[in-house]
Amino acid sequence: MSSPEDFADIKAGMAGVYERNAAAWDESRDTSLRERDWLSRWLDGLPTSSSLLDLGCGSGRPLAAYLDRLGHSVTGADASAPMIDRARSNVPNATFQVADMRHLNLGQTFDAILSWDAFFHLSPEEQRAALPMILKHLKPGGHLLLTVGDDEGEVTGTVAGEPVYHGSLSPAEYLNILQAAGFADITYTPNDPSVLGRYVLLARGKGAS
């Protein structure tokens, strides 16, 4: 079992993992768009040309590329400069910038925000601080889509054979935060086989802040 020190060391090294492996990650990323049904649910009820934020966008494909093809105005943000370089090449019509979601301050708001396989790289403490800042970037009535964990805690995964950190709050705490933000409809779907067992949090219709 990993110790707190092990988790801290792995987390501290994650930036380097994605910088070293941006090309390998991009080239091996599943582009079958098994996430399509969740994206459709996330976009349902929004204008046909919405402002979307892909937070932790990686190389921009397949998600930002797909959203761009649908005609939306897509902004991608990621902490890895090599990933952003690849995203700009992969999706030239979208806007990409290096940004740390723990200290997000993009100076604009969006109709919907997505963080697929990215927000869960933050520790539970960081998530508690970051989620309200992320929600400030969401327009009233906007939608949020996150992949999270099954309960509060820390685990590890791998990228290109190197360890990476994953953290989560409990489902109940996520629901409490989102209910306090006034979302009209919140669903938490655990272990969804259509997306290889991911835990998916969808919140639609954010209240006025």
Backbone as a ProteinNet text record, in pm:
[ID]
protein_1_A
[PRIMARY]
MSSPEDFADIKAGMAGVYERNAAAWDESRDTSLRERDWLSRWLDGLPTSSSLLDLGCGSGRPLAAYLDRLGHSVTGADASAPMIDRARSNVPNATFQVADMRHLNLGQTFDAILSWDAFFHLSPEEQRAALPMILKHLKPGGHLLLTVGDDEGEVTGTVAGEPVYHGSLSPAEYLNILQAAGFADITYTPNDPSVLGRYVLLARGKGAS
[TERTIARY]
85.3	0	88.6	51.7	130.6	113.9	222.6	219.4	186.4	149.7	127.8	248.9	368.2	489.7	501.9	464.1	466.9	372.4	249.8	152.9	206.3	265.7	317.5	429.1	517	626	573.3	477.5	420.8	349.8	274.4	201.7	298.1	405.5	503	570.6	578.8	645.2	555.9	426.8	334.2	357.1	395.3	418.6	524.6	628	732.7	686.6	598.3	546.2	477.1	389.5	315.3	403.5	502.8	594.2	681.2	729.2	813.4	735.4	608.8	531.8	418.4	424	314.7	293.3	399.4	384.9	328.2	382.2	334.3	189.2	153.4	14.2	-78.8	-41.2	-122.6	-142.1	-35.1	-41.3	-112.7	-118.9	-184.2	-325.9	-368.6	-501.2	-610.2	-704.2	-819	-902.9	-915.7	-992.4	-1126.7	-1174.2	-1301.5	-1421.7	-1399.7	-1505	-1611.6	-1565.2	-1659	-1726.5	-1671	-1729.5	-1846.2	-1878	-1974	-2109.3	-2162	-2293.5	-2292	-2183.5	-2173.3	-2160.2	-2085.1	-2074.8	-2210.4	-2288.8	-2422.5	-2511.4	-2504.6	-2584.3	-2538	-2409.1	-2350.4	-2394	-2399.5	-2433.7	-2584.1	-2663.8	-2807.7	-2868	-2943.4	-3010	-2929.8	-2802.6	-2719.9	-2732	-2695.2	-2698.8	-2611.1	-2644.1	-2569.4	-2426.9	-2400.5	-2264.2	-2235.8	-2187.3	-2164.4	-2016.6	-1988.1	-1850	-1819.2	-1719.7	-1688.7	-1545.4	-1524.6	-1390.5	-1358.7	-1251.6	-1198.7	-1080.5	-1101.5	-1004.9	-921.1	-791.1	-705.5	-718.8	-708.2	-743.6	-642.4	-522.5	-422.2	-386.3	-380.4	-339.5	-454.5	-573.1	-685.8	-766.8	-721.7	-801.6	-817.5	-935.3	-1040.9	-1145.1	-1146.4	-1262.2	-1272	-1166.8	-1174.1	-1194.3	-1129.1	-1145.1	-1289.6	-1352.3	-1491.5	-1583.5	-1563.4	-1647.4	-1630.6	-1509.2	-1484.1	-1558.3	-1558.5	-1628.9	-1779	-1830.9	-1973.7	-2009.4	-1908.6	-1933.1	-1927.8	-1880.3	-1871	-1741.1	-1739.6	-1619.3	-1545	-1433.5	-1366.2	-1239.4	-1227.3	-1103.8	-1051.3	-922.7	-860.1	-753	-744.5	-642.1	-577.6	-446.6	-374.1	-246.4	-199.8	-79.1	48.5	38.3	156.4	175.1	284.4	311.7	329	397.8	406.8	270.4	180.6	45.1	-26.1	-12.9	-77.1	-19.5	109.2	168.3	105	85.6	24.2	-122.6	-192.2	-333.3	-350	-262.1	-271.5	-252.8	-168.3	-147.5	-264.9	-318.1	-425.8	-559.8	-585.9	-716.6	-690.8	-649.9	-607.9	-719.2	-844.8	-954.6	-986.2	-940.8	-968.9	-860.6	-887.9	-793.3	-737.8	-606.4	-544.1	-446.2	-438.6	-342.6	-296.2	-172.9	-120.3	-183.4	-243.2	-308.6	-317.4	-308.7	-317.4	-457.8	-533.1	-671.7	-681.6	-572.3	-574.9	-582.2	-544.7	-543.3	-606.7	-720.2	-778.6	-829.3	-783.8	-828.6	-815.9	-914.9	-907	-968.2	-1035.1	-1090.4	-1213	-1279.9	-1402.8	-1486.8	-1612	-1701.4	-1747.4	-1800	-1831.2	-1971.1	-2029.6	-2159.8	-2149.9	-2034.9	-2017.1	-1868.3	-1837.6	-1700.2	-1689	-1583.8	-1555.6	-1417.2	-1403.4	-1270.1	-1275.1	-1234.1	-1240.7	-1100.6	-1089.7	-961.5	-854.5	-892	-794.9	-816.1	-938.9	-966.2	-923.8	-933.1	-899.7	-749	-666.8	-525	-497.7	-599.3	-584.9	-611.9	-547.3	-572.8	-711.8	-766	-894.9	-894.9	-788.1	-782.6	-780.9	-705.2	-700.1	-834.4	-903.9	-1034.4	-1134.2	-1130.6	-1222.9	-1199.6	-1073.4	-1042.3	-1066.5	-1037.5	-1042.2	-1183.1	-1269.1	-1400.9	-1480.1	-1484.3	-1554.7	-1495	-1361.3	-1298.7	-1337	-1342.5	-1384	-1527.9	-1613.5	-1754.5	-1775	-1682.4	-1690.9	-1671.9	-1613.5	-1594.5	-1714.7	-1818.8	-1936.7	-2051.5	-2112	-2224.4	-2345.6	-2434.5	-2561.5	-2633.7	-2684.6	-2748.5	-2651.7	-2521.7	-2420.6	-2412.6	-2336.9	-2326.5	-2181.6	-2165.4	-2033.5	-2027.8	-1914.8	-1894.9	-1755.2	-1748.4	-1621.5	-1615.3	-1495.5	-1472.2	-1402.6	-1450	-1402.4	-1372.6	-1354.6	-1330.1	-1452.2	-1435.7	-1550.6	-1575.3	-1472	-1488.6	-1369.1	-1375.8	-1263.7	-1137.8	-1027	-902.2	-804.4	-696.4	-588.5	-550	-523.9	-474.6	-373.3	-310.6	-218.2	-258.7	-219.1	-234.5	-102.8	-106.1	16	-12.1	88.7	90.6	224	217.8	338.8	431.4	370.7	447.5	498.2	473.8	517.1	398	421.3	310.2	255.2	122.8	55.4	-42.8	-79.6	-161.4	-308.3	-397.3	-541	-599.7	-685.4	-753.2	-901.9	-978	-1122.7	-1182.4	-1295	-1382.9	-1486.8	-1568.7	-1679.1	-1790	-1869.8	-1984.2	-2072.6	-2094.6	-2181.6	-2124.8	-1992.9	-1934.6	-1944.3	-1918.4	-1938.4	-2081.7	-2176.9	-2317.2	-2348.3	-2293	-2317.1	-2262.7	-2142	-2082.2	-2166.2	-2208.8	-2283.9	-2425.7	-2485.9	-2618.1	-2609.1	-2502.2	-2484.2	-2465.8	-2411.4	-2395.5	-2524.6	-2628.3	-2760.2	-2787.9	-2714.9	-2742.8	-2881.3	-2951.2	-3087.8	-3093.1	-2990.1	-2992.5	-2851.2	-2833.8	-2701.9	-2713.9	-2625.2	-2623.3	-2480	-2468.7	-2340.4	-2356.2	-2275.8	-2286.8	-2158.7	-2164.7	-2043.4	-2014.7	-1887.1	-1840.6	-1916.8	-1924.3	-2001.2	-1924.7	-1978.6	-1905.5	-1888.3	-1974.6	-1963.1	-1837.9	-1780.7	-1655.9	-1550.8	-1550.6	-1447.7	-1443.4	-1561.5	-1571	-1546.2	-1546.9	-1525.2	-1644.4	-1613.7	-1714.7	-1742.5	-1864.8	-1894.9	-1993.2	-1958.4	-2040.9	-2087	-2217.1	-2277.6	-2370.1	-2346.5	-2431.3	-2477.9	-2609.7	-2665.5	-2749.5	-2744.1	-2827.4	-2777.9	-2654	-2598.1	-2681.9	-2698.8	-2771.4	-2692.6	-2760.9	-2692.6	-2602.6	-2482.3	-2387.6	-2390.7
-120	0	124.6	223.2	346.1	429.5	493	581.7	722.9	812.6	952.4	1013.4	973.4	1025.4	976.9	851.4	798	876.9	900.1	975.9	1116.3	1179.9	1315.5	1317.5	1217.7	1212.3	1191.1	1100.6	1073.1	1197	1262.9	1382.6	1493.2	1509.3	1613.6	1589.1	1464.6	1432.4	1426.1	1454.7	1434.8	1529.5	1653.9	1747.6	1692.8	1637.5	1580.3	1461.3	1381	1264.7	1309.1	1407.8	1451.5	1528.9	1598.6	1668.2	1569.2	1466.1	1366.9	1280.9	1259	1159.7	1219.3	1349.1	1412.1	1344.2	1317.9	1255.9	1114.9	1035.9	898.5	897	988.6	995.1	1030.8	1130.6	1174.7	1061.4	993.9	891.4	764.9	742.3	621.4	646.9	773.3	807.5	741.5	677.6	616.5	726.4	722.5	824.6	772.2	661.6	603.2	683.4	781.7	867.3	786.3	693.2	621.8	718.9	840.2	943	1017.7	985.5	1065	1079.7	971.2	980.2	1075.7	1073.5	1167.4	1311.1	1330.6	1465.7	1515.1	1427	1465.9	1506.7	1432	1467.1	1599.7	1620.8	1745.1	1865.6	1848.6	1959.5	1978.8	1882.4	1887.2	2013.3	2086.2	2207	2334.1	2322.1	2440.4	2487.3	2611.1	2659.4	2574.1	2572.9	2490.5	2541.2	2665.4	2717.4	2775.7	2691.5	2731.7	2754.1	2827.4	2845.2	2734.3	2652.8	2534.1	2540.5	2495.6	2484.9	2338.7	2291.3	2157.1	2172.7	2139.4	2166.2	2041.6	2053.4	1936	1868.7	1949.1	1906.6	1812.3	1799.8	1714.9	1763.2	1670.5	1702.1	1751.2	1767.2	1822	1720.5	1596.8	1496.8	1371.8	1313.4	1340.9	1442.8	1482	1555.7	1696.9	1779	1916.2	1915.9	1822.9	1814.7	1784.3	1694.1	1658.7	1777.3	1844.3	1959.2	2071.5	2090.2	2189.2	2153	2026.4	1983.5	2005.8	2003.3	2028.6	2176.1	2262	2404.1	2489.5	2434.5	2511.1	2591.1	2691.7	2770.3	2704.9	2641.7	2556.4	2623.5	2627.4	2668	2547.7	2519.6	2411.8	2466.5	2410.7	2451.2	2326.6	2330.6	2216.4	2269	2200.3	2243.6	2207.6	2120.7	2073.6	2151.9	2227.7	2303.8	2214	2098.8	2011.5	1960.2	1933.8	1892.7	2006.1	2127	2241.1	2262.9	2245	2256.8	2157.1	2035.6	1934.3	1966.2	2017.8	2052.8	2163	2262.2	2370.1	2317	2217.5	2157.1	2067.2	1993.1	1898.1	1966.1	2078.3	2146.3	2294.9	2333.9	2472.5	2575.4	2535.7	2632	2666.2	2583.6	2607.4	2696.7	2741.7	2824.4	2742.5	2739.7	2659.9	2745.4	2717.8	2789	2700.9	2726.5	2658.4	2721.2	2639.1	2689.3	2577.2	2612.8	2519.6	2530	2421.2	2427.9	2451.5	2437.2	2466.8	2616.5	2696.8	2842.6	2906	2855.5	2893.1	3036.7	3113.7	3251.9	3291.2	3249.9	3267.9	3398.9	3470.6	3599.5	3592.4	3478.5	3465.5	3351.5	3347.1	3240.4	3160.4	3041.2	2945.3	2887.3	2841.5	2775.4	2637.4	2573.7	2439.6	2413.6	2338.1	2303.7	2152.3	2099.8	1957	1933.7	1831.5	1785.1	1633.3	1572.6	1426.4	1369.9	1289.1	1227.1	1332	1438.5	1543	1598.4	1638.1	1695.1	1598.7	1469.3	1372	1357.2	1437	1441.6	1534.7	1607.9	1693.9	1614	1653.5	1589.5	1628.5	1554.5	1595.1	1740.2	1781.4	1918.7	2018.7	1988.7	2077.7	2082.7	1971	1969.9	2057.7	2051.7	2135.6	2283.6	2321.9	2462.2	2497.9	2405	2436.2	2435.2	2347.1	2335.4	2465.3	2537.4	2665.9	2765.7	2765.6	2855	2815.1	2685.7	2637.4	2679.3	2665.7	2700	2849.1	2933.3	3076.2	3103.9	3010	3023.9	2972.4	2930.6	2874.4	2974.3	3002.3	3095.3	3039.5	3127.5	3078.9	2993	2880.4	2786	2688.5	2704	2622	2481.3	2397.8	2255.2	2217.1	2117.1	2068.6	1917.8	1866.9	1722.1	1687	1598.7	1557.6	1406	1351.2	1214.9	1224.9	1143.9	1149.9	1007.6	992	860.3	804.6	686	619.5	664.3	723.5	771.6	860.1	927.9	1013.2	929.6	975.3	904.3	931.2	853.6	869	731.4	726	604.4	646.8	549.8	580.7	507.3	564.8	501.5	512.3	491.3	502.4	575.7	647.2	707.7	669.5	599.4	554	478.1	401.2	321	393.6	523.3	600	624.8	628.1	645.8	787.6	798.4	926.9	917.6	1033.5	1045.3	1067.1	1006.8	1030.3	1054.7	1155.5	1183.9	1202.6	1192.8	1209.9	1251.6	1320.7	1340.5	1228.8	1225.7	1129.8	1178.7	1087.8	1133	1231.7	1205.8	1295.3	1436.2	1448.3	1582.4	1654.4	1583.2	1645.9	1696.4	1613	1652.3	1774.4	1778.4	1894	2022.4	2017	2135.6	2182.4	2088.4	2125.2	2170.6	2109.9	2156.7	2298.4	2328.1	2463.2	2565.1	2520.8	2609.7	2626	2554.3	2575.7	2500.8	2393.7	2317.6	2255	2258.7	2208.4	2056.6	1996.3	1851.8	1797.6	1704.5	1647.6	1495.8	1430.6	1284.9	1236	1130.5	1064.6	919.8	879.5	745.3	668.4	571.3	497.4	383.5	361.8	242.7	219.2	323.5	314.5	229.4	113	25.9	86.5	181.9	240.6	325	369.1	445.9	377.3	243.8	161.3	178.8	188.3	189.2	321.8	429.5	560.2	600.5	688.9	745.4	887.5	911.1	1032.4	1119.6	1247	1345.2	1448.7	1460.1	1554.7	1647.1	1777.6	1877.4	1976	1997.9	2082.5	2193.7	2311.2	2422.4	2488.4	2541.2	2608.8	2729.6	2749.3	2865.3	2993.5	3106.1	3236.5	3253.6	3306	3323.4	3465.9
0	0	0	-80.4	-89.5	36.8	77.3	193.3	147.4	242.6	203.3	134.4	178.7	115	-29.2	-53	-190	-279.7	-231.3	-310.3	-339.4	-238.7	-256.9	-361	-357.5	-454.1	-595.5	-610.1	-742.4	-795.2	-708.3	-751.2	-793	-716.7	-748.9	-883.1	-923.9	-1049.6	-1171.5	-1154	-1265.6	-1382.3	-1354.9	-1464.7	-1558.6	-1502	-1584.1	-1664.5	-1607.1	-1679.3	-1807.6	-1797.8	-1916.4	-2013.2	-1963.3	-2054	-2131.9	-2063.7	-2130.6	-2228.3	-2198.4	-2272.8	-2354.8	-2384.6	-2459.7	-2594.2	-2666.7	-2798.3	-2786.9	-2693.9	-2676.7	-2632	-2541.5	-2493.9	-2609.3	-2686.4	-2799.3	-2899.9	-2932.8	-3035.9	-2989.9	-2858.7	-2809	-2757.3	-2752.4	-2697.9	-2780.5	-2712.3	-2778.2	-2843.7	-2974.6	-3047.4	-3097.3	-3039.4	-3084.4	-3037.7	-2950.6	-2896.5	-2823.5	-2740.6	-2655.5	-2557.4	-2543.2	-2455.7	-2521.1	-2645	-2722.8	-2653.2	-2596	-2532	-2413	-2335.8	-2224.6	-2274.3	-2381.3	-2437.7	-2485.7	-2544	-2591.2	-2474.8	-2366.9	-2248.9	-2189.2	-2189	-2137.2	-2220.1	-2352.4	-2442.2	-2459.4	-2417.4	-2440.7	-2379.9	-2461.5	-2415.4	-2431.4	-2472.3	-2495.2	-2639.9	-2667.9	-2806.8	-2897.8	-3026	-3121.5	-3140	-3106.2	-3106.2	-2968.5	-2878.9	-2740.5	-2714.8	-2608.3	-2562.9	-2463	-2495.5	-2416.9	-2366.6	-2243.1	-2186.6	-2162.1	-2226.6	-2203.1	-2109.1	-1982.8	-1877	-1852.6	-1878.4	-1882	-2016.8	-2121.6	-2258.3	-2320.2	-2260.4	-2322.4	-2461	-2554	-2691.1	-2777.8	-2720.2	-2795	-2872.5	-2874.9	-2945.2	-2858.6	-2865.2	-2961.4	-2915.4	-2786.9	-2735.8	-2790.3	-2775	-2826.2	-2977.4	-3046.1	-3191.7	-3229.2	-3157.7	-3183.9	-3156.2	-3044.6	-3010.9	-3111.8	-3159.9	-3264.6	-3392.2	-3429.5	-3551.5	-3540.4	-3417.7	-3398.2	-3414.6	-3423.7	-3445.3	-3320.8	-3210.9	-3087.7	-3082.7	-2997.4	-2972.7	-2856.1	-2886.2	-2789	-2737.5	-2605.5	-2539.1	-2462.1	-2477.3	-2402.9	-2311.4	-2191.9	-2095.9	-2038.1	-2025	-1970	-1905.6	-1801.5	-1732.1	-1807.2	-1907.7	-1980.1	-2109.5	-2119	-2241.2	-2363.1	-2354.1	-2472.1	-2518.1	-2424.2	-2463.8	-2536.3	-2486.3	-2551.6	-2691.5	-2708.6	-2842.1	-2938.7	-2893.3	-2979	-3004.6	-2902.4	-2919.9	-3024.3	-3020.7	-3119.8	-3261	-3276.2	-3407.3	-3446.1	-3350.1	-3378.5	-3404.1	-3336.8	-3348	-3370.1	-3489.7	-3511.4	-3495.2	-3506.9	-3492.6	-3347.6	-3254.9	-3113.3	-3051.7	-2930.9	-2854.9	-2739.9	-2726.9	-2620.7	-2542.1	-2413	-2329.7	-2214.7	-2171.1	-2053.8	-1930.7	-1846.6	-1725.3	-1623.6	-1498.5	-1387.1	-1328.7	-1334	-1287.3	-1136.6	-1063.5	-920.6	-894.2	-995.5	-979.7	-1104.1	-1144.6	-1273.1	-1271.2	-1370.7	-1384.1	-1530.9	-1611.2	-1756.1	-1803	-1714.6	-1751.6	-1840.1	-1845.3	-1922.9	-1866	-1907	-1863.6	-1984.5	-1957.2	-2062.1	-2041.5	-2151.9	-2143.4	-2080.2	-2095.9	-2039.1	-2018.5	-1913.2	-1879.8	-1866.9	-1925.4	-1927	-1868.3	-1782.7	-1742.3	-1736.1	-1846.2	-1860.8	-1835.3	-1732.7	-1695.7	-1664.1	-1598.4	-1565	-1424.1	-1390.5	-1258.1	-1148.2	-1175.3	-1072	-1047.1	-1117.6	-1083.6	-964.6	-919.7	-802.8	-675.9	-567.3	-438.6	-388.5	-291.8	-235.9	-186.7	-118.2	-68.8	-184.2	-288.4	-404.4	-475.7	-482	-547	-473	-342.1	-264	-292.1	-309.6	-336.7	-482.6	-573.3	-715.7	-772.6	-723.6	-786.1	-780.1	-668.9	-671.5	-770.7	-787.4	-885.8	-1027.8	-1051.9	-1183.9	-1211.5	-1111.7	-1131.3	-1156.4	-1109.6	-1139.9	-1289.1	-1360.8	-1505.9	-1585.2	-1515.6	-1580.1	-1574	-1688.8	-1695	-1620.9	-1572.6	-1519	-1622.4	-1577.2	-1668.4	-1733	-1705.2	-1770	-1715	-1788.4	-1756.9	-1726.4	-1640.1	-1597.9	-1613.8	-1666	-1679.2	-1628.7	-1528.4	-1469.6	-1459	-1472	-1425.5	-1290.4	-1194.8	-1057.8	-1010.4	-879.6	-823.6	-754.4	-695	-633.5	-489.7	-425.1	-289.1	-255	-140.8	-104.2	-82	-141	-122.8	-234.4	-233.3	-328.9	-383.2	-513.9	-577.6	-683.8	-746.9	-855.5	-981.8	-1094.8	-1224.7	-1298.7	-1428.8	-1508.5	-1638.9	-1686.1	-1818.7	-1881.1	-1993.5	-2062	-1967.2	-1877.5	-1785.3	-1662.6	-1650.9	-1534.8	-1441.7	-1311	-1217.6	-1219.5	-1207.5	-1193.2	-1077	-1027.3	-906.5	-943.5	-863	-876.7	-737.7	-726.6	-600.7	-623.2	-517.7	-530.1	-396.3	-404.2	-290.5	-289.2	-188.4	-187	-279.6	-334.5	-415	-340.1	-211.7	-133.8	-126.1	-113.1	-105	-238.4	-349.6	-481.1	-494.5	-457.2	-470.5	-384.5	-264.3	-176.9	-238.7	-294.9	-356.1	-474.7	-557.3	-677.4	-643.6	-543.9	-500.6	-446	-372.8	-319.7	-431.2	-546.1	-661.6	-739.9	-700.6	-759.3	-887.3	-913.7	-1035.6	-1028.4	-1141.2	-1145.4	-1154.5	-1212.2	-1238.1	-1220.4	-1128.8	-1099.9	-1103.1	-1177.4	-1179.6	-1157.8	-1080.3	-1055.5	-1100.8	-1197.9	-1253.9	-1224.8	-1133.6	-1098.7	-1195.5	-1221.2	-1291.5	-1422.2	-1505.5	-1629.8	-1732	-1770.3	-1863.4	-2001.8	-2040	-2173.6	-2188.1	-2074.8	-2076.6	-1988.3	-1997.7	-1933.8	-1782.2	-1722.6	-1577	-1510.1	-1584.9	-1523	-1436.3	-1341.2	-1252.6	-1302.2	-1345.9	-1421.2	-1344.2	-1333.1	-1263.6	-1364.6	-1382.1	-1475.7	-1399.7	-1412.1	-1347	-1453.1	-1461.7	-1566.2	-1503.5	-1568.8	-1524.8	-1397.8	-1401.7	-1284.5	-1246.7	-1116.5	-1068.5	-1085.3	-1079	-1088	-967.8	-991.7	-881.3	-829.6
[MASK]
+++++++++++++++++++++++++++++++++++++++++++++++++++++++++++++++++++++++++++++++++++++++++++++++++++++++++++++++++++++++++++++++++++++++++++++++++++++++++++++++++++++++++++++++++++++++++++++++++++++++++++++++++

